[in-house]
């Protein structure tokens, strides 16, 4: 299955929004709170932004939830994040179902704790019949890692004789993404003042519009999402073509 890619004829509302949720720790530090307090507040923003995205009419929302590099954080913080993720997958299920949300996850999921993997599988199954917003959590995810995994799967299929080496072009390669059926993100938002994409959706974001804000993730509410969408609506997406 090949990726749908970006659609230059799409309406001014982005079909797919991706968010790098940065700044939980700094939000807590500024208030002389433990970092875990920032993560708890960040979960509240996830709930609010998912609900808002569905109401606004966005079709896909991908949240950079836990990167492959996050394993380098202190052990107790990582353990707390995994427990929070396990609770989120359990406690938000009813709310997501009520709001007609579907669910997917991308990343090297097999390396996550079994309790988290079980929560992912359960949520995916429970919500698969819904028809609204598709929420995608990037978990143990890295853009370079995904491209490596894509290349490995291509190599295996070539070795099995399923495809020929000279048949591999961009469209064929794109079919080996973690979720090849997803359209590429139209808009990528990063909170927390940093202006980089930090190994997030590298293959998919070749023509994605970028929006950076100084707000920390716990400060990013519906009004800020609507401002980012307004900014996006004022841009002209040419996809390599001359200005219209």
N, C-alpha and C positions, 0 to 999 in steps of 0.2 A: 504494500500500500504506500503510495507516495504522498508527500505533504501537500496540503492545499496551497501553502505559500501565502504571500500578501496579495491582496486584491486592490489594485489602484482605483477601481471604480466603487469601492466601499463608501458608505455614508460617513459623515464627519464624526460620528460617534465611533470610537475604536471598537472593533470586534473582540480583540484580545488585548488585555492589559496585564503586564507583568510588573511586580513590585519587589524591590530589594528593601526589606524592612530593617533599616539600620538605626541604631541609636538607643536601644533599650538600656544598655549598661550606662551610657552617659546620662540618660534621663534620671536614672536612680542615683548616680554619683552626685549630680547637681543638687539633689535633695537629701544627700547624706544617708541614702538608703542602700541596702544590699542589692547587688546586681539582679538577684532573683525577683526583687520587687519590680524592676523594670520589665522583666520578662512577663510577669503577671499582668502588668498594665498593657504590654504589647498584645497579649491575647485578647484583651477587651477591644483593641483597635481592629484586630483581625475580624472579630465578630461584627463590628460596626461596618467595616469596609466591605465585607462579603455581602452583608444585607443590602448596603447601598448600591453596590455594583449590580446586583440582581434587579433592584427596583429601577435603576437608571436604564437598564437594557443592555449591559455588556454581556457578551456571550461566553467569554472565557476569562478567568482570572487566575494567574499563576503567581504564587507567593514563594519567595526564596526563604524557606523556613529553617533549614539546617544545612549548611554547606559541608562539603567534604573536608574543608580546612577547619571547621569548628571542633573537630575531635582534638585539636591542639589546645583547646581551652582547659582550665583546671578541671580535674576529674570530678569534683563535687558539682561544679556548674553543669558539666555535660550530663551527669546523672540526673540532676534536677530538670534539665531541659527534656530529657527522655521521658521522665515521669509526667511533666507538663503536657508533652505531646500525647502520651497515652491517655491522659485525662481529657484532653481536647477532643481526641478522636471518639471518645466515649460520650462525653457530656454534650457535645454540639450536634450529635447525630439527629436528635429529634427536631432541633431548630432548623437544621439544614433541610431535613425532609419536609418540614412544614413550608419552607420557602422554595420547594421544588428544585433544589440544588443537586446536581450530579457531582461526583468526586473521582479524582484520579491522583496518582502520585508518580513522580519521576525521580530518578536517581538510582544509586546502588542500594536498593531497598533490602537486598538479602543480607547486608551487613548491619542492619539495625537490630535492636533487641527483639526477641520473639514476641513480646507483649505489644510492641509498636507495630510489627508486621501483621499481627492478628487484628489489631485495631484498624489498620489500613484495609485489609481484606474485608473485614466486616462492614466498614463504612462504604466501600466501593459496591459491595453486593446490595446493601440496603437501599442505596440511592440510585442504582443503575436504571430504574424505571422512570426517574424524573426527567423533565424536559426543559428545565430552566438553565440558569447559569452553570457552567462547568467550572468547579473549583479544583485547581491543580496545586498540590503542595510539592515543592522541590525539597527532597529529604536525602541527606547524604549525597548531595548533588554538586557536581562541578561541570562546567561547560567543556573543559578540555577532556575530562574523564568520559563524558558522553561521546565526544568525537572519537576517542580511542576505542570505546566499546562499539561504536558504529563500524569502525574500521575492522575490528576483530570479527564482527559478525559477517561483514562482507568477505573477509578472507576465508572464513569457515565455509560460506556458501560457494565460493569459488573452488575451494578444495573438494567439496562434495559434488561439484559439477552442476550445481543448481543455476549458476550464472556464469557468464564468460567475462574475463577481465576487461576486454575492450567494450563491454556493454555498460560499464560503470561510469555514469555521468552524474551530474548534480542531482537530477531527479531520482535516479536509482539510489544514490547514496543517502538522500534525504529519507528514503523509506526505511532506513535502519535506525532512526531516532527512537528514543524511549517511547514516545507517543507520536508516531508519524502522521496520525490523522488530524492533529491540531493545526490550525492556521498559525502562521508565525505571528509574534506579538506586534501589534501596531504601535503601542506606546509602552515604554519601560520607565517606571517611576523609581527614583531612589531617594529615600529620606536620609537625614543625618548629615548633610552638608558636603559629603564626599562626592566627587564627580568622576566616578569610574563605575564599570559594570562588574568588576570583581568575579570573573570566571562564571558569569551567569548567562545561560542561553547564548553562547557564542555563535554557534551555527545559525540559530534562528533569528538573531538580531541584526543581521547584515544591513537591513533597511529600516530598522525600528527607530521611531522617534524617541528621543531621550528627554526626560524631565527631571531636573534635580531641585531639591528643596532643602533649606537649612533646618526645617522642622525635624525633630527626632520622631521616630516611629510612634511612640506613645502620644505624641501631639498631633498626629496626622488623622484628621477626622473627615467626616463626609464633605464638609465645606471645602477642605483642601483637595480632596479627590475631584470635586466638581470644578475647582480652579484649574487643576491639571488637565481635565478634559476640555475645558474652555480654551486653554492654551493650545492643546492639540488641534482643536477645530480650526484655529487660525493659521495652521501651517499648510504648505502645499507639498504633497508627497509626489515626487517625480519619478522615483525608481530608475534613475539614470537618464531619463528623458530630458529634453530641453524644457525650460520654463514655459508654461502654457499662456 
